């Protein structure tokens, strides 16, 4: 399959990457509109994480658009947890004092 484009963005979340020295940067999660796979009745939902060394459009597939959205949320959570594990500071959802990512 060729490279997937994000397309129309239906949801965005900003997270804050806090380095151990106190500097901060933004990690942005964007979710695109679910759509059919080319030549298939199954769906894909594209997403993109920008920041923390990431910037690639990925996707999750499902038998319908709801399942593809459910699976994309799990994939985003896994990628953010991986990012969190390899940074020297912390990653959190902007405004969440508990340190949550908002993808539970």
PDB file as gemmi writes it, atoms N, CA and C in Angstrom:
CRYST1    1.000    1.000    1.000  90.00  90.00  90.00 P 1                      
ATOM      1  N   UNK A   1       0.846  -1.172   0.000  1.00  0.00           N  
ATOM      2  CA  UNK A   1       0.000   0.000   0.000  1.00  0.00           C  
ATOM      3  C   UNK A   1       0.898   1.244   0.000  1.00  0.00           C  
ATOM      4  N   UNK A   2       0.531   2.247  -0.758  1.00  0.00           N  
ATOM      5  CA  UNK A   2       1.324   3.478  -0.829  1.00  0.00           C  
ATOM      6  C   UNK A   2       1.183   4.272   0.466  1.00  0.00           C  
ATOM      7  N   UNK A   3       1.965   5.327   0.572  1.00  0.00           N  
ATOM      8  CA  UNK A   3       1.952   6.150   1.765  1.00  0.00           C  
ATOM      9  C   UNK A   3       0.564   6.740   2.016  1.00  0.00           C  
ATOM     10  N   UNK A   4       0.140   6.696   3.259  1.00  0.00           N  
ATOM     11  CA  UNK A   4      -1.177   7.197   3.661  1.00  0.00           C  
ATOM     12  C   UNK A   4      -1.073   8.697   3.962  1.00  0.00           C  
ATOM     13  N   UNK A   5      -2.054   9.455   3.502  1.00  0.00           N  
ATOM     14  CA  UNK A   5      -2.125  10.874   3.836  1.00  0.00           C  
ATOM     15  C   UNK A   5      -3.079  11.062   5.005  1.00  0.00           C  
ATOM     16  N   UNK A   6      -2.793  12.059   5.828  1.00  0.00           N  
ATOM     17  CA  UNK A   6      -3.636  12.328   6.989  1.00  0.00           C  
ATOM     18  C   UNK A   6      -5.029  12.788   6.561  1.00  0.00           C  
ATOM     19  N   UNK A   7      -5.111  13.583   5.526  1.00  0.00           N  
ATOM     20  CA  UNK A   7      -6.405  14.071   5.057  1.00  0.00           C  
ATOM     21  C   UNK A   7      -7.012  15.068   6.026  1.00  0.00           C  
ATOM     22  N   UNK A   8      -8.339  15.150   5.999  1.00  0.00           N  
ATOM     23  CA  UNK A   8      -9.039  16.087   6.871  1.00  0.00           C  
ATOM     24  C   UNK A   8      -8.874  15.666   8.327  1.00  0.00           C  
ATOM     25  N   UNK A   9      -8.468  16.617   9.170  1.00  0.00           N  
ATOM     26  CA  UNK A   9      -8.252  16.334  10.591  1.00  0.00           C  
ATOM     27  C   UNK A   9      -9.572  16.508  11.337  1.00  0.00           C  
ATOM     28  N   UNK A  10      -9.960  15.472  12.085  1.00  0.00           N  
ATOM     29  CA  UNK A  10     -11.202  15.529  12.851  1.00  0.00           C  
ATOM     30  C   UNK A  10     -10.965  15.754  14.336  1.00  0.00           C  
ATOM     31  N   UNK A  11      -9.729  15.544  14.812  1.00  0.00           N  
ATOM     32  CA  UNK A  11      -9.436  15.731  16.235  1.00  0.00           C  
ATOM     33  C   UNK A  11      -7.954  16.001  16.423  1.00  0.00           C  
ATOM     34  N   UNK A  12      -7.657  16.854  17.404  1.00  0.00           N  
ATOM     35  CA  UNK A  12      -6.276  17.212  17.733  1.00  0.00           C  
ATOM     36  C   UNK A  12      -6.124  17.251  19.247  1.00  0.00           C  
ATOM     37  N   UNK A  13      -4.983  16.783  19.726  1.00  0.00           N  
ATOM     38  CA  UNK A  13      -4.660  16.902  21.152  1.00  0.00           C  
ATOM     39  C   UNK A  13      -3.221  17.358  21.267  1.00  0.00           C  
ATOM     40  N   UNK A  14      -2.979  18.362  22.140  1.00  0.00           N  
ATOM     41  CA  UNK A  14      -1.628  18.821  22.431  1.00  0.00           C  
ATOM     42  C   UNK A  14      -1.171  18.231  23.749  1.00  0.00           C  
ATOM     43  N   UNK A  15       0.046  17.722  23.739  1.00  0.00           N  
ATOM     44  CA  UNK A  15       0.682  17.213  24.946  1.00  0.00           C  
ATOM     45  C   UNK A  15       1.949  18.011  25.175  1.00  0.00           C  
ATOM     46  N   UNK A  16       2.407  18.018  26.406  1.00  0.00           N  
ATOM     47  CA  UNK A  16       3.597  18.771  26.766  1.00  0.00           C  
ATOM     48  C   UNK A  16       4.724  17.800  27.097  1.00  0.00           C  
ATOM     49  N   UNK A  17       5.836  17.968  26.421  1.00  0.00           N  
ATOM     50  CA  UNK A  17       7.040  17.179  26.686  1.00  0.00           C  
ATOM     51  C   UNK A  17       7.929  18.026  27.579  1.00  0.00           C  
ATOM     52  N   UNK A  18       8.164  17.565  28.796  1.00  0.00           N  
ATOM     53  CA  UNK A  18       8.951  18.308  29.778  1.00  0.00           C  
ATOM     54  C   UNK A  18      10.274  17.577  29.962  1.00  0.00           C  
ATOM     55  N   UNK A  19      11.344  18.218  29.529  1.00  0.00           N  
ATOM     56  CA  UNK A  19      12.682  17.623  29.646  1.00  0.00           C  
ATOM     57  C   UNK A  19      13.159  17.708  31.095  1.00  0.00           C  
ATOM     58  N   UNK A  20      14.151  16.907  31.443  1.00  0.00           N  
ATOM     59  CA  UNK A  20      14.656  16.890  32.816  1.00  0.00           C  
ATOM     60  C   UNK A  20      15.259  18.230  33.222  1.00  0.00           C  
ATOM     61  N   UNK A  21      15.690  19.048  32.249  1.00  0.00           N  
ATOM     62  CA  UNK A  21      16.233  20.377  32.574  1.00  0.00           C  
ATOM     63  C   UNK A  21      15.138  21.441  32.689  1.00  0.00           C  
ATOM     64  N   UNK A  22      13.871  21.039  32.531  1.00  0.00           N  
ATOM     65  CA  UNK A  22      12.755  21.960  32.675  1.00  0.00           C  
ATOM     66  C   UNK A  22      12.255  22.578  31.384  1.00  0.00           C  
ATOM     67  N   UNK A  23      12.988  22.410  30.284  1.00  0.00           N  
ATOM     68  CA  UNK A  23      12.500  22.938  29.018  1.00  0.00           C  
ATOM     69  C   UNK A  23      11.304  22.125  28.543  1.00  0.00           C  
ATOM     70  N   UNK A  24      10.414  22.799  27.831  1.00  0.00           N  
ATOM     71  CA  UNK A  24       9.215  22.128  27.360  1.00  0.00           C  
ATOM     72  C   UNK A  24       9.069  22.290  25.851  1.00  0.00           C  
ATOM     73  N   UNK A  25       8.380  21.343  25.261  1.00  0.00           N  
ATOM     74  CA  UNK A  25       8.003  21.422  23.852  1.00  0.00           C  
ATOM     75  C   UNK A  25       6.644  20.757  23.704  1.00  0.00           C  
ATOM     76  N   UNK A  26       6.039  20.972  22.557  1.00  0.00           N  
ATOM     77  CA  UNK A  26       4.696  20.448  22.319  1.00  0.00           C  
ATOM     78  C   UNK A  26       4.769  19.203  21.450  1.00  0.00           C  
ATOM     79  N   UNK A  27       3.989  18.199  21.817  1.00  0.00           N  
ATOM     80  CA  UNK A  27       3.766  17.017  21.000  1.00  0.00           C  
ATOM     81  C   UNK A  27       2.302  17.075  20.579  1.00  0.00           C  
ATOM     82  N   UNK A  28       2.064  17.031  19.278  1.00  0.00           N  
ATOM     83  CA  UNK A  28       0.706  17.172  18.748  1.00  0.00           C  
ATOM     84  C   UNK A  28       0.245  15.844  18.162  1.00  0.00           C  
ATOM     85  N   UNK A  29      -0.951  15.426  18.556  1.00  0.00           N  
ATOM     86  CA  UNK A  29      -1.585  14.238  18.003  1.00  0.00           C  
ATOM     87  C   UNK A  29      -2.753  14.709  17.136  1.00  0.00           C  
ATOM     88  N   UNK A  30      -2.759  14.279  15.877  1.00  0.00           N  
ATOM     89  CA  UNK A  30      -3.841  14.625  14.958  1.00  0.00           C  
ATOM     90  C   UNK A  30      -4.453  13.326  14.432  1.00  0.00           C  
ATOM     91  N   UNK A  31      -5.767  13.287  14.375  1.00  0.00           N  
ATOM     92  CA  UNK A  31      -6.491  12.122  13.867  1.00  0.00           C  
ATOM     93  C   UNK A  31      -7.282  12.554  12.643  1.00  0.00           C  
ATOM     94  N   UNK A  32      -7.126  11.801  11.571  1.00  0.00           N  
ATOM     95  CA  UNK A  32      -7.824  12.103  10.332  1.00  0.00           C  
ATOM     96  C   UNK A  32      -9.168  11.395  10.247  1.00  0.00           C  
ATOM     97  N   UNK A  33      -9.914  11.752   9.239  1.00  0.00           N  
ATOM     98  CA  UNK A  33     -11.225  11.166   9.004  1.00  0.00           C  
ATOM     99  C   UNK A  33     -11.101   9.701   8.600  1.00  0.00           C  
ATOM    100  N   UNK A  34     -11.885   8.805   9.218  1.00  0.00           N  
ATOM    101  CA  UNK A  34     -11.885   7.407   8.767  1.00  0.00           C  
ATOM    102  C   UNK A  34     -12.340   7.320   7.313  1.00  0.00           C  
ATOM    103  N   UNK A  35     -11.762   6.391   6.579  1.00  0.00           N  
ATOM    104  CA  UNK A  35     -12.138   6.196   5.177  1.00  0.00           C  
ATOM    105  C   UNK A  35     -11.852   4.759   4.775  1.00  0.00           C  
ATOM    106  N   UNK A  36     -12.433   4.365   3.638  1.00  0.00           N  
ATOM    107  CA  UNK A  36     -12.207   3.009   3.140  1.00  0.00           C  
ATOM    108  C   UNK A  36     -10.758   2.828   2.698  1.00  0.00           C  
ATOM    109  N   UNK A  37     -10.238   1.639   2.940  1.00  0.00           N  
ATOM    110  CA  UNK A  37      -8.983   1.255   2.312  1.00  0.00           C  
ATOM    111  C   UNK A  37      -9.218   1.267   0.805  1.00  0.00           C  
ATOM    112  N   UNK A  38      -8.194   1.560   0.027  1.00  0.00           N  
ATOM    113  CA  UNK A  38      -8.366   1.436  -1.422  1.00  0.00           C  
ATOM    114  C   UNK A  38      -8.765  -0.003  -1.783  1.00  0.00           C  
ATOM    115  N   UNK A  39      -9.742  -0.168  -2.626  1.00  0.00           N  
ATOM    116  CA  UNK A  39     -10.190  -1.487  -3.103  1.00  0.00           C  
ATOM    117  C   UNK A  39     -10.640  -2.413  -1.984  1.00  0.00           C  
ATOM    118  N   UNK A  40     -11.308  -1.875  -0.950  1.00  0.00           N  
ATOM    119  CA  UNK A  40     -11.761  -2.699   0.169  1.00  0.00           C  
ATOM    120  C   UNK A  40     -12.984  -2.066   0.807  1.00  0.00           C  
ATOM    121  N   UNK A  41     -13.753  -2.884   1.517  1.00  0.00           N  
ATOM    122  CA  UNK A  41     -14.873  -2.351   2.291  1.00  0.00           C  
ATOM    123  C   UNK A  41     -14.447  -2.037   3.722  1.00  0.00           C  
ATOM    124  N   UNK A  42     -13.232  -2.445   4.119  1.00  0.00           N  
ATOM    125  CA  UNK A  42     -12.708  -2.135   5.449  1.00  0.00           C  
ATOM    126  C   UNK A  42     -12.279  -0.674   5.511  1.00  0.00           C  
ATOM    127  N   UNK A  43     -12.126  -0.182   6.738  1.00  0.00           N  
ATOM    128  CA  UNK A  43     -11.798   1.225   6.965  1.00  0.00           C  
ATOM    129  C   UNK A  43     -10.402   1.392   7.564  1.00  0.00           C  
ATOM    130  N   UNK A  44      -9.847   2.582   7.347  1.00  0.00           N  
ATOM    131  CA  UNK A  44      -8.629   2.986   8.028  1.00  0.00           C  
ATOM    132  C   UNK A  44      -8.852   4.361   8.624  1.00  0.00           C  
ATOM    133  N   UNK A  45      -8.213   4.608   9.754  1.00  0.00           N  
ATOM    134  CA  UNK A  45      -8.205   5.935  10.361  1.00  0.00           C  
ATOM    135  C   UNK A  45      -6.747   6.347  10.497  1.00  0.00           C  
ATOM    136  N   UNK A  46      -6.353   7.421   9.795  1.00  0.00           N  
ATOM    137  CA  UNK A  46      -4.970   7.881   9.877  1.00  0.00           C  
ATOM    138  C   UNK A  46      -4.753   8.765  11.107  1.00  0.00           C  
ATOM    139  N   UNK A  47      -3.512   8.771  11.584  1.00  0.00           N  
ATOM    140  CA  UNK A  47      -3.147   9.667  12.671  1.00  0.00           C  
ATOM    141  C   UNK A  47      -1.688  10.062  12.515  1.00  0.00           C  
ATOM    142  N   UNK A  48      -1.342  11.157  13.175  1.00  0.00           N  
ATOM    143  CA  UNK A  48       0.020  11.666  13.097  1.00  0.00           C  
ATOM    144  C   UNK A  48       0.411  12.220  14.457  1.00  0.00           C  
ATOM    145  N   UNK A  49       1.595  11.840  14.918  1.00  0.00           N  
ATOM    146  CA  UNK A  49       2.166  12.393  16.138  1.00  0.00           C  
ATOM    147  C   UNK A  49       3.370  13.223  15.719  1.00  0.00           C  
ATOM    148  N   UNK A  50       3.364  14.496  16.080  1.00  0.00           N  
ATOM    149  CA  UNK A  50       4.451  15.399  15.723  1.00  0.00           C  
ATOM    150  C   UNK A  50       5.114  15.898  16.992  1.00  0.00           C  
ATOM    151  N   UNK A  51       6.421  15.727  17.081  1.00  0.00           N  
ATOM    152  CA  UNK A  51       7.187  16.156  18.245  1.00  0.00           C  
ATOM    153  C   UNK A  51       7.826  14.967  18.917  1.00  0.00           C  
ATOM    154  N   UNK A  52       8.841  15.241  19.719  1.00  0.00           N  
ATOM    155  CA  UNK A  52       9.532  14.159  20.416  1.00  0.00           C  
ATOM    156  C   UNK A  52      10.250  13.214  19.471  1.00  0.00           C  
ATOM    157  N   UNK A  53      10.633  13.729  18.302  1.00  0.00           N  
ATOM    158  CA  UNK A  53      11.345  12.912  17.331  1.00  0.00           C  
ATOM    159  C   UNK A  53      10.441  12.135  16.391  1.00  0.00           C  
ATOM    160  N   UNK A  54       9.156  12.387  16.444  1.00  0.00           N  
ATOM    161  CA  UNK A  54       8.208  11.685  15.586  1.00  0.00           C  
ATOM    162  C   UNK A  54       7.570  12.662  14.604  1.00  0.00           C  
ATOM    163  N   UNK A  55       7.260  12.184  13.427  1.00  0.00           N  
ATOM    164  CA  UNK A  55       6.447  12.940  12.468  1.00  0.00           C  
ATOM    165  C   UNK A  55       6.185  12.049  11.260  1.00  0.00           C  
ATOM    166  N   UNK A  56       5.303  11.104  11.461  1.00  0.00           N  
ATOM    167  CA  UNK A  56       4.952  10.178  10.391  1.00  0.00           C  
ATOM    168  C   UNK A  56       3.471   9.855  10.497  1.00  0.00           C  
ATOM    169  N   UNK A  57       2.807   9.798   9.355  1.00  0.00           N  
ATOM    170  CA  UNK A  57       1.399   9.411   9.344  1.00  0.00           C  
ATOM    171  C   UNK A  57       1.311   7.888   9.403  1.00  0.00           C  
ATOM    172  N   UNK A  58       0.543   7.398  10.354  1.00  0.00           N  
ATOM    173  CA  UNK A  58       0.289   5.961  10.515  1.00  0.00           C  
ATOM    174  C   UNK A  58      -1.225   5.763  10.476  1.00  0.00           C  
ATOM    175  N   UNK A  59      -1.663   4.539  10.617  1.00  0.00           N  
ATOM    176  CA  UNK A  59      -3.104   4.296  10.604  1.00  0.00           C  
ATOM    177  C   UNK A  59      -3.432   3.001  11.318  1.00  0.00           C  
ATOM    178  N   UNK A  60      -4.701   2.871  11.669  1.00  0.00           N  
ATOM    179  CA  UNK A  60      -5.255   1.619  12.169  1.00  0.00           C  
ATOM    180  C   UNK A  60      -6.401   1.249  11.256  1.00  0.00           C  
ATOM    181  N   UNK A  61      -6.567  -0.037  11.034  1.00  0.00           N  
ATOM    182  CA  UNK A  61      -7.638  -0.520  10.180  1.00  0.00           C  
ATOM    183  C   UNK A  61      -8.669  -1.307  10.959  1.00  0.00           C  
ATOM    184  N   UNK A  62      -9.895  -1.284  10.464  1.00  0.00           N  
ATOM    185  CA  UNK A  62     -10.963  -2.035  11.102  1.00  0.00           C  
ATOM    186  C   UNK A  62     -12.025  -2.416  10.090  1.00  0.00           C  
ATOM    187  N   UNK A  63     -12.946  -3.264  10.511  1.00  0.00           N  
ATOM    188  CA  UNK A  63     -14.003  -3.710   9.604  1.00  0.00           C  
ATOM    189  C   UNK A  63     -15.035  -2.610   9.351  1.00  0.00           C  
ATOM    190  N   UNK A  64     -15.085  -1.621  10.269  1.00  0.00           N  
ATOM    191  CA  UNK A  64     -15.913  -0.446  10.045  1.00  0.00           C  
ATOM    192  C   UNK A  64     -15.194   0.763  10.629  1.00  0.00           C  
ATOM    193  N   UNK A  65     -15.770   1.940  10.430  1.00  0.00           N  
ATOM    194  CA  UNK A  65     -15.082   3.156  10.859  1.00  0.00           C  
ATOM    195  C   UNK A  65     -14.952   3.244  12.383  1.00  0.00           C  
ATOM    196  N   UNK A  66     -15.936   2.746  13.123  1.00  0.00           N  
ATOM    197  CA  UNK A  66     -15.862   2.786  14.581  1.00  0.00           C  
ATOM    198  C   UNK A  66     -14.700   1.932  15.080  1.00  0.00           C  
ATOM    199  N   UNK A  67     -14.572   0.731  14.555  1.00  0.00           N  
ATOM    200  CA  UNK A  67     -13.470  -0.125  14.991  1.00  0.00           C  
ATOM    201  C   UNK A  67     -12.119   0.500  14.646  1.00  0.00           C  
ATOM    202  N   UNK A  68     -12.011   1.130  13.488  1.00  0.00           N  
ATOM    203  CA  UNK A  68     -10.729   1.739  13.129  1.00  0.00           C  
ATOM    204  C   UNK A  68     -10.396   2.893  14.075  1.00  0.00           C  
ATOM    205  N   UNK A  69     -11.400   3.640  14.527  1.00  0.00           N  
ATOM    206  CA  UNK A  69     -11.162   4.703  15.506  1.00  0.00           C  
ATOM    207  C   UNK A  69     -10.766   4.112  16.856  1.00  0.00           C  
ATOM    208  N   UNK A  70     -11.447   3.065  17.290  1.00  0.00           N  
ATOM    209  CA  UNK A  70     -11.102   2.420  18.559  1.00  0.00           C  
ATOM    210  C   UNK A  70      -9.646   1.937  18.541  1.00  0.00           C  
ATOM    211  N   UNK A  71      -9.252   1.341  17.448  1.00  0.00           N  
ATOM    212  CA  UNK A  71      -7.893   0.804  17.347  1.00  0.00           C  
ATOM    213  C   UNK A  71      -6.853   1.909  17.226  1.00  0.00           C  
ATOM    214  N   UNK A  72      -7.203   2.999  16.559  1.00  0.00           N  
ATOM    215  CA  UNK A  72      -6.241   4.100  16.435  1.00  0.00           C  
ATOM    216  C   UNK A  72      -5.976   4.716  17.813  1.00  0.00           C  
ATOM    217  N   UNK A  73      -6.977   4.791  18.664  1.00  0.00           N  
ATOM    218  CA  UNK A  73      -6.773   5.320  20.013  1.00  0.00           C  
ATOM    219  C   UNK A  73      -5.798   4.445  20.800  1.00  0.00           C  
ATOM    220  N   UNK A  74      -5.898   3.136  20.641  1.00  0.00           N  
ATOM    221  CA  UNK A  74      -4.960   2.215  21.307  1.00  0.00           C  
ATOM    222  C   UNK A  74      -3.542   2.385  20.773  1.00  0.00           C  
ATOM    223  N   UNK A  75      -3.431   2.560  19.463  1.00  0.00           N  
ATOM    224  CA  UNK A  75      -2.108   2.732  18.859  1.00  0.00           C  
ATOM    225  C   UNK A  75      -1.463   4.035  19.312  1.00  0.00           C  
ATOM    226  N   UNK A  76      -2.249   5.102  19.376  1.00  0.00           N  
ATOM    227  CA  UNK A  76      -1.723   6.383  19.845  1.00  0.00           C  
ATOM    228  C   UNK A  76      -1.238   6.247  21.282  1.00  0.00           C  
ATOM    229  N   UNK A  77      -2.029   5.616  22.123  1.00  0.00           N  
ATOM    230  CA  UNK A  77      -1.639   5.411  23.520  1.00  0.00           C  
ATOM    231  C   UNK A  77      -0.315   4.658  23.603  1.00  0.00           C  
ATOM    232  N   UNK A  78      -0.165   3.601  22.815  1.00  0.00           N  
ATOM    233  CA  UNK A  78       1.070   2.811  22.834  1.00  0.00           C  
ATOM    234  C   UNK A  78       2.266   3.644  22.375  1.00  0.00           C  
ATOM    235  N   UNK A  79       2.087   4.423  21.319  1.00  0.00           N  
ATOM    236  CA  UNK A  79       3.191   5.255  20.826  1.00  0.00           C  
ATOM    237  C   UNK A  79       3.573   6.331  21.826  1.00  0.00           C  
ATOM    238  N   UNK A  80       2.589   6.946  22.475  1.00  0.00           N  
ATOM    239  CA  UNK A  80       2.889   7.966  23.471  1.00  0.00           C  
ATOM    240  C   UNK A  80       3.568   7.363  24.692  1.00  0.00           C  
ATOM    241  N   UNK A  81       3.156   6.177  25.113  1.00  0.00           N  
ATOM    242  CA  UNK A  81       3.823   5.506  26.227  1.00  0.00           C  
ATOM    243  C   UNK A  81       5.265   5.154  25.874  1.00  0.00           C  
ATOM    244  N   UNK A  82       5.491   4.762  24.620  1.00  0.00           N  
ATOM    245  CA  UNK A  82       6.858   4.475  24.171  1.00  0.00           C  
ATOM    246  C   UNK A  82       7.687   5.754  24.183  1.00  0.00           C  
ATOM    247  N   UNK A  83       7.128   6.843  23.702  1.00  0.00           N  
ATOM    248  CA  UNK A  83       7.824   8.128  23.714  1.00  0.00           C  
ATOM    249  C   UNK A  83       8.137   8.539  25.146  1.00  0.00           C  
ATOM    250  N   UNK A  84       7.167   8.395  26.013  1.00  0.00           N  
ATOM    251  CA  UNK A  84       7.356   8.751  27.428  1.00  0.00           C  
ATOM    252  C   UNK A  84       8.486   7.931  28.053  1.00  0.00           C  
ATOM    253  N   UNK A  85       8.593   6.663  27.677  1.00  0.00           N  
ATOM    254  CA  UNK A  85       9.619   5.795  28.275  1.00  0.00           C  
ATOM    255  C   UNK A  85      11.035   6.138  27.814  1.00  0.00           C  
ATOM    256  N   UNK A  86      11.174   6.814  26.684  1.00  0.00           N  
ATOM    257  CA  UNK A  86      12.523   7.096  26.188  1.00  0.00           C  
ATOM    258  C   UNK A  86      12.979   8.536  26.371  1.00  0.00           C  
ATOM    259  N   UNK A  87      12.137   9.387  26.942  1.00  0.00           N  
ATOM    260  CA  UNK A  87      12.564  10.756  27.218  1.00  0.00           C  
ATOM    261  C   UNK A  87      13.090  10.839  28.647  1.00  0.00           C  
ATOM    262  N   UNK A  88      13.940  11.825  28.879  1.00  0.00           N  
ATOM    263  CA  UNK A  88      14.528  11.961  30.207  1.00  0.00           C  
ATOM    264  C   UNK A  88      13.605  12.677  31.188  1.00  0.00           C  
ATOM    265  N   UNK A  89      12.538  13.281  30.691  1.00  0.00           N  
ATOM    266  CA  UNK A  89      11.606  13.999  31.548  1.00  0.00           C  
ATOM    267  C   UNK A  89      10.256  13.324  31.602  1.00  0.00           C  
ATOM    268  N   UNK A  90       9.227  14.063  31.191  1.00  0.00           N  
ATOM    269  CA  UNK A  90       7.868  13.530  31.255  1.00  0.00           C  
ATOM    270  C   UNK A  90       7.066  14.021  30.053  1.00  0.00           C  
ATOM    271  N   UNK A  91       5.997  13.338  29.804  1.00  0.00           N  
ATOM    272  CA  UNK A  91       5.060  13.683  28.746  1.00  0.00           C  
ATOM    273  C   UNK A  91       3.686  13.691  29.371  1.00  0.00           C  
ATOM    274  N   UNK A  92       2.944  14.793  29.159  1.00  0.00           N  
ATOM    275  CA  UNK A  92       1.608  14.850  29.757  1.00  0.00           C  
ATOM    276  C   UNK A  92       0.664  15.653  28.888  1.00  0.00           C  
ATOM    277  N   UNK A  93      -0.596  15.370  29.069  1.00  0.00           N  
ATOM    278  CA  UNK A  93      -1.661  16.101  28.405  1.00  0.00           C  
ATOM    279  C   UNK A  93      -1.680  17.499  29.000  1.00  0.00           C  
ATOM    280  N   UNK A  94      -1.652  18.512  28.163  1.00  0.00           N  
ATOM    281  CA  UNK A  94      -1.617  19.896  28.630  1.00  0.00           C  
ATOM    282  C   UNK A  94      -2.800  20.143  29.562  1.00  0.00           C  
ATOM    283  N   UNK A  95      -2.508  20.604  30.765  1.00  0.00           N  
ATOM    284  CA  UNK A  95      -3.555  20.900  31.735  1.00  0.00           C  
ATOM    285  C   UNK A  95      -3.886  19.752  32.671  1.00  0.00           C  
ATOM    286  N   UNK A  96      -3.300  18.580  32.477  1.00  0.00           N  
ATOM    287  CA  UNK A  96      -3.574  17.441  33.351  1.00  0.00           C  
ATOM    288  C   UNK A  96      -2.465  17.355  34.399  1.00  0.00           C  
ATOM    289  N   UNK A  97      -2.752  17.810  35.606  1.00  0.00           N  
ATOM    290  CA  UNK A  97      -1.754  17.816  36.682  1.00  0.00           C  
ATOM    291  C   UNK A  97      -1.399  16.420  37.164  1.00  0.00           C  
ATOM    292  N   UNK A  98      -2.192  15.426  36.809  1.00  0.00           N  
ATOM    293  CA  UNK A  98      -1.929  14.048  37.223  1.00  0.00           C  
ATOM    294  C   UNK A  98      -0.946  13.351  36.288  1.00  0.00           C  
ATOM    295  N   UNK A  99      -0.617  13.990  35.149  1.00  0.00           N  
ATOM    296  CA  UNK A  99       0.337  13.392  34.214  1.00  0.00           C  
ATOM    297  C   UNK A  99      -0.267  12.431  33.228  1.00  0.00           C  
ATOM    298  N   UNK A 100      -1.575  12.431  33.074  1.00  0.00           N  
ATOM    299  CA  UNK A 100      -2.223  11.531  32.134  1.00  0.00           C  
ATOM    300  C   UNK A 100      -2.050  11.985  30.696  1.00  0.00           C  
ATOM    301  N   UNK A 101      -2.212  11.059  29.787  1.00  0.00           N  
ATOM    302  CA  UNK A 101      -2.089  11.350  28.357  1.00  0.00           C  
ATOM    303  C   UNK A 101      -3.438  11.551  27.687  1.00  0.00           C  
ATOM    304  N   UNK A 102      -4.513  11.123  28.341  1.00  0.00           N  
ATOM    305  CA  UNK A 102      -5.836  11.305  27.776  1.00  0.00           C  
ATOM    306  C   UNK A 102      -6.217  10.277  26.723  1.00  0.00           C  
ATOM    307  N   UNK A 103      -5.485   9.197  26.641  1.00  0.00           N  
ATOM    308  CA  UNK A 103      -5.797   8.124  25.685  1.00  0.00           C  
ATOM    309  C   UNK A 103      -5.953   6.801  26.436  1.00  0.00           C  
ATOM    310  N   UNK A 104      -6.866   6.778  27.406  1.00  0.00           N  
ATOM    311  CA  UNK A 104      -7.062   5.577  28.206  1.00  0.00           C  
ATOM    312  C   UNK A 104      -8.171   4.720  27.683  1.00  0.00           C  
TER     313      UNK A 104                                                      
END                                                                             
